[in-house]
Amino acid sequence: MDRDTPPGWKITVLAPRMAVEAALLAHEEVADWDPEIVLSGSECAADRPEEWRLEAYLPRAPRSADRHAVAALFSGQKVALVEEPLPDLDWVTLSQHSLAPIREGRFHVHTPDHPAIHESGVIDFSIPASQAFGTGQHATTAGCLAMLGAMKAAGLVLRNIADIGTGTGLLGFAARALWPRALVTVSDIDRAAIAVVLRNAEDNGIALGGGAGQIAPVHAPGLDHPLLAARAPYDAIIANILAGPLIDLAPRFARALVPGGQLLLAGLLDSQEAAVRAACRRAGFRLAAREQRGDWVILWLRLRPGRARAVR
């Protein structure tokens, strides 16, 4: 590559949160999506949670087809695409430097750039910055770690756990650490996330497989996978995804849990909480605990006895 040629480009679209979420979901349905175009969505500022940006990273200057592919994700809405070259920097290393370690109860989560904590009682995970969501720094992931700790402290004994929309695998790893003899199944709609889970499991010395104390990763939208169906009903389901899918999946979560089973939900804003809780209430769940971090809400719910049915 010529030294005067930028090593990569970025296309940015500013839009409401719901529009960016919809675009990211639409991307998953595009069978011929160019794998060289990597997407991410995030809020523009902590004090403006409904203002989001979609960023598309390319290894080249955008072509007409690239622009069309990104714009098409917004389903005919007129959006402005802002293009800019990226400076020649090691973005992975820089991103890992910017992600400070977090301590959430017994959990210490850090990127490989930071040292582990070798102390009695500390559960340490090394999770690199990657395309997959869930390094522990986001309020929803950290809140889920705290809620898992609260579930353990409450005396729950979990033997069969599913982490839906696992991202990096962190929450599945954390559940396994707290309940080391449990069957743990982790799934994600994004194939790239499953590759990330495999790497992270190896780096953290976590056994993969179908036995007790092992992690079984599967590529699946929601609960749509033969292994997820075969392993149901679960003692607990974790889902740190988006409010829309949480609402749609609430009845299926109920069918996939044992009576009195636990449901840990995150990825919803406080403005979306009422709709998510209403869907879960209709499905037979009652609130066990709630935590709010900024504009984000984490819900621990229990399935009322008699409401569970075999998963379909």
C-alpha positions as CSV (number, residue, x, y, z in Angstrom):
1,M,0.0,0.0,0.0
2,D,1.2,3.5,-0.9
3,R,2.2,5.5,2.3
4,D,-0.1,8.3,1.1
5,T,-3.1,5.9,0.9
6,P,-5.2,5.8,4.1
7,P,-5.3,2.2,5.6
8,G,-9.1,2.3,5.9
9,W,-12.2,4.4,5.7
10,K,-15.3,4.8,7.8
11,I,-18.9,5.6,6.9
12,T,-21.0,7.2,9.6
13,V,-24.8,7.5,9.8
14,L,-26.4,9.5,12.6
15,A,-30.0,8.4,13.4
16,P,-32.4,7.6,16.3
17,R,-31.5,4.6,18.4
18,M,-34.4,2.5,17.0
19,A,-33.3,3.2,13.4
20,V,-29.7,2.1,14.1
21,E,-30.9,-1.0,16.0
22,A,-33.2,-1.9,13.1
23,A,-30.3,-1.4,10.6
24,L,-28.0,-3.7,12.6
25,L,-30.7,-6.4,12.7
26,A,-31.3,-5.9,8.9
27,H,-27.6,-6.4,8.3
28,E,-27.9,-9.9,9.9
29,E,-30.4,-10.9,7.2
30,V,-28.3,-9.8,4.2
31,A,-27.0,-13.1,2.8
32,D,-24.4,-11.5,0.5
33,W,-23.1,-8.9,2.9
34,D,-19.5,-7.9,2.1
35,P,-17.4,-9.4,5.0
36,E,-14.9,-6.6,4.7
37,I,-17.5,-4.1,5.8
38,V,-17.6,-4.2,9.6
39,L,-20.5,-2.5,11.4
40,S,-21.0,-1.1,14.9
41,G,-23.7,0.9,16.6
42,S,-23.4,3.1,19.6
43,E,-25.0,6.1,21.4
44,C,-23.5,9.4,20.6
45,A,-23.3,10.6,24.2
46,A,-24.3,9.3,27.6
47,D,-26.7,12.2,28.1
48,R,-28.4,11.7,24.8
49,P,-29.3,7.9,24.8
50,E,-31.7,8.1,21.9
51,E,-29.2,9.6,19.5
52,W,-27.1,6.9,17.9
53,R,-24.6,6.4,15.2
54,L,-24.0,3.5,12.9
55,E,-20.3,3.2,11.7
56,A,-19.2,1.0,8.8
57,Y,-15.5,0.3,8.6
58,L,-13.9,-0.5,5.3
59,P,-10.3,-1.4,4.2
60,R,-10.7,0.8,1.1
61,A,-12.3,4.0,0.0
62,P,-16.1,3.5,-0.2
63,R,-17.5,2.5,-3.5
64,S,-21.0,3.2,-4.8
65,A,-22.0,-0.3,-3.9
66,D,-20.7,0.1,-0.4
67,R,-22.7,3.3,0.1
68,H,-25.8,1.7,-1.3
69,A,-25.4,-1.3,1.0
70,V,-25.1,0.8,4.1
71,A,-28.0,3.1,3.1
72,A,-30.2,0.2,2.3
73,L,-30.1,-1.0,5.9
74,F,-32.3,1.9,6.8
75,S,-35.3,0.6,4.8
76,G,-35.8,3.5,2.4
77,Q,-35.3,6.2,5.1
78,K,-33.3,9.1,3.8
79,V,-30.0,9.2,5.7
80,A,-26.8,11.1,5.4
81,L,-23.6,9.2,4.9
82,V,-20.4,10.8,6.2
83,E,-17.2,9.4,4.8
84,E,-13.7,9.8,6.3
85,P,-10.3,8.2,6.0
86,L,-8.9,6.5,9.1
87,P,-5.4,7.4,10.2
88,D,-2.7,4.7,10.1
89,L,-3.0,3.6,13.8
90,D,-3.2,0.3,15.6
91,W,-6.8,0.6,16.5
92,V,-7.1,-2.7,18.4
93,T,-4.1,-1.8,20.7
94,L,-5.5,1.7,21.2
95,S,-9.0,0.5,22.0
96,Q,-7.6,-2.0,24.5
97,H,-5.6,0.8,26.2
98,S,-8.8,2.9,26.4
99,L,-10.8,0.1,28.1
100,A,-9.9,0.3,31.8
101,P,-10.4,-2.9,33.8
102,I,-13.7,-3.2,35.8
103,R,-14.3,-4.8,39.1
104,E,-17.9,-5.9,39.6
105,G,-18.4,-7.9,42.8
106,R,-16.1,-11.0,42.5
107,F,-15.4,-10.3,38.9
108,H,-12.4,-8.6,37.4
109,V,-12.6,-8.1,33.7
110,H,-9.7,-6.6,31.7
111,T,-8.2,-6.6,28.2
112,P,-4.9,-8.4,27.6
113,D,-3.2,-5.1,27.9
114,H,-3.9,-5.0,31.6
115,P,-2.7,-7.5,34.3
116,A,-4.9,-10.1,35.9
117,I,-5.7,-10.0,39.7
118,H,-4.5,-13.1,41.5
119,E,-6.4,-12.9,44.7
120,S,-8.5,-15.4,46.6
121,G,-12.1,-15.1,45.6
122,V,-11.5,-13.0,42.5
123,I,-12.8,-14.3,39.2
124,D,-10.6,-12.9,36.5
125,F,-11.4,-12.7,32.8
126,S,-9.2,-11.4,30.0
127,I,-11.6,-10.2,27.2
128,P,-9.9,-8.4,24.2
129,A,-11.6,-5.5,22.4
130,S,-13.3,-7.1,19.4
131,Q,-16.2,-6.8,17.0
132,A,-18.4,-8.7,19.5
133,F,-20.4,-6.9,22.1
134,G,-19.7,-7.5,25.8
135,T,-16.3,-6.7,27.1
136,G,-17.7,-5.7,30.5
137,Q,-17.3,-1.9,30.2
138,H,-20.8,-1.3,29.0
139,A,-23.3,-0.6,31.8
140,T,-25.6,-3.5,30.7
141,T,-22.8,-6.1,30.8
142,A,-21.4,-4.9,34.1
143,G,-24.9,-4.8,35.5
144,C,-25.5,-8.4,34.4
145,L,-22.3,-9.4,36.2
146,A,-23.6,-7.7,39.3
147,M,-27.0,-9.4,39.0
148,L,-25.4,-12.8,38.5
149,G,-23.5,-12.2,41.7
150,A,-26.8,-11.3,43.5
151,M,-28.4,-14.5,42.2
152,K,-25.5,-16.6,43.6
153,A,-25.7,-14.7,46.9
154,A,-29.4,-15.5,47.1
155,G,-28.6,-19.2,47.2
156,L,-29.7,-20.2,43.7
157,V,-28.4,-23.5,42.5
158,L,-28.3,-23.5,38.7
159,R,-27.5,-26.6,36.7
160,N,-28.6,-25.6,33.2
161,I,-28.0,-22.1,31.8
162,A,-28.4,-20.4,28.4
163,D,-26.8,-17.1,27.4
164,I,-28.7,-15.8,24.4
165,G,-26.9,-13.1,22.4
166,T,-23.6,-13.9,24.2
167,G,-21.3,-11.6,22.2
168,T,-17.8,-12.2,23.7
169,G,-19.1,-15.1,25.9
170,L,-18.4,-13.1,29.1
171,L,-21.7,-13.6,30.8
172,G,-21.7,-17.3,30.0
173,F,-18.2,-17.6,31.4
174,A,-19.3,-15.7,34.5
175,A,-22.3,-18.0,35.0
176,R,-20.0,-21.0,34.7
177,A,-17.6,-19.6,37.2
178,L,-20.4,-19.1,39.8
179,W,-22.0,-22.5,39.1
180,P,-19.0,-24.6,38.0
181,R,-21.0,-27.8,37.5
182,A,-23.7,-26.3,35.3
183,L,-24.3,-27.0,31.7
184,V,-23.8,-23.7,29.9
185,T,-25.0,-23.0,26.3
186,V,-24.1,-19.7,24.7
187,S,-25.6,-18.5,21.4
188,D,-25.4,-15.5,19.1
189,I,-27.0,-14.5,15.8
190,D,-23.6,-13.3,14.6
191,R,-21.1,-15.9,13.4
192,A,-18.2,-13.6,14.1
193,A,-19.3,-13.6,17.8
194,I,-19.0,-17.4,18.0
195,A,-15.5,-17.2,16.7
196,V,-14.7,-14.6,19.4
197,V,-16.2,-16.9,22.1
198,L,-14.0,-19.8,21.0
199,R,-10.9,-17.6,21.2
200,N,-11.9,-16.1,24.6
201,A,-12.6,-19.5,26.0
202,E,-9.2,-20.8,25.0
203,D,-7.5,-17.6,26.4
204,N,-9.3,-18.0,29.7
205,G,-8.8,-21.7,30.1
206,I,-12.5,-22.5,29.8
207,A,-13.4,-25.9,28.5
208,L,-15.7,-26.2,25.5
209,G,-18.1,-29.1,25.1
210,G,-21.4,-30.5,26.2
211,G,-20.6,-31.6,29.7
212,A,-21.0,-30.2,33.2
213,G,-18.8,-27.2,33.6
214,Q,-18.2,-26.7,29.9
215,I,-19.3,-24.1,27.5
216,A,-21.3,-25.1,24.3
217,P,-21.4,-22.3,21.7
218,V,-23.9,-22.3,18.9
219,H,-24.8,-19.9,16.1
220,A,-28.5,-19.1,16.3
221,P,-31.1,-16.3,16.1
222,G,-32.8,-16.3,19.5
223,L,-33.6,-19.8,20.6
224,D,-33.7,-21.3,17.1
225,H,-31.2,-24.1,17.3
226,P,-31.6,-27.9,17.8
227,L,-29.1,-27.9,20.7
228,L,-30.9,-25.1,22.5
229,A,-34.2,-26.9,22.1
230,A,-32.7,-30.3,23.2
231,R,-31.2,-28.8,26.4
232,A,-34.4,-27.1,27.5
233,P,-35.9,-26.6,30.0
234,Y,-33.3,-24.3,31.6
235,D,-32.9,-23.2,35.2
236,A,-31.8,-19.7,34.0
237,I,-31.6,-17.7,30.7
238,I,-29.5,-14.6,30.3
239,A,-30.3,-12.3,27.4
240,N,-28.4,-9.0,27.1
241,I,-29.6,-8.0,23.6
242,L,-32.1,-5.3,22.5
243,A,-35.6,-4.3,23.8
244,G,-37.4,-5.3,20.6
245,P,-36.1,-8.9,20.6
246,L,-36.6,-9.2,24.4
247,I,-40.3,-8.4,23.9
248,D,-40.7,-10.8,21.0
249,L,-38.8,-13.6,22.8
250,A,-40.6,-13.3,26.2
251,P,-43.1,-16.2,25.5
252,R,-40.3,-18.4,24.2
253,F,-38.2,-17.7,27.2
254,A,-41.1,-18.9,29.4
255,R,-41.5,-22.1,27.4
256,A,-37.7,-22.8,27.7
257,L,-37.5,-22.4,31.5
258,V,-38.4,-24.8,34.3
259,P,-41.2,-23.6,36.6
260,G,-39.7,-21.0,38.9
261,G,-36.8,-20.5,36.4
262,Q,-34.7,-17.3,36.3
263,L,-34.6,-14.8,33.5
264,L,-31.9,-12.1,33.4
265,L,-32.5,-9.4,30.9
266,A,-30.5,-6.3,29.8
267,G,-30.0,-4.1,26.7
268,L,-33.1,-2.0,27.4
269,L,-33.3,1.7,28.3
270,D,-35.5,2.9,31.1
271,S,-37.8,4.3,28.5
272,Q,-38.3,0.8,27.2
273,E,-38.7,-0.9,30.5
274,A,-42.5,-0.8,30.8
275,A,-42.9,-2.5,27.4
276,V,-40.4,-5.2,28.2
277,R,-41.9,-5.9,31.6
278,A,-45.4,-6.0,30.3
279,A,-44.4,-8.6,27.7
280,C,-42.7,-10.6,30.4
281,R,-45.7,-10.3,32.8
282,R,-48.0,-11.7,30.0
283,A,-45.6,-14.6,29.6
284,G,-45.8,-15.4,33.3
285,F,-42.8,-13.7,34.8
286,R,-42.6,-11.7,38.0
287,L,-39.9,-9.2,39.0
288,A,-37.3,-10.5,41.4
289,A,-34.8,-7.6,41.3
290,R,-34.1,-4.5,39.2
291,E,-31.0,-2.4,38.8
292,Q,-30.5,0.8,36.8
293,R,-27.2,2.1,35.5
294,G,-27.5,5.5,33.9
295,D,-30.3,5.1,31.3
296,W,-29.9,1.3,31.2
297,V,-32.0,-1.2,33.2
298,I,-31.2,-4.7,34.2
299,L,-34.1,-7.0,35.2
300,W,-34.0,-10.3,37.1
301,L,-37.4,-12.1,36.7
302,R,-38.8,-15.4,37.8
303,L,-41.2,-17.6,36.0
304,R,-44.3,-18.3,38.0
305,P,-44.8,-22.0,38.7
306,G,-47.2,-23.6,36.2
307,R,-46.4,-21.2,33.3
308,A,-43.6,-23.2,31.8
309,R,-44.1,-25.5,28.8
310,A,-41.8,-27.5,26.5
311,V,-39.9,-25.2,24.2
312,R,-40.9,-25.2,20.5
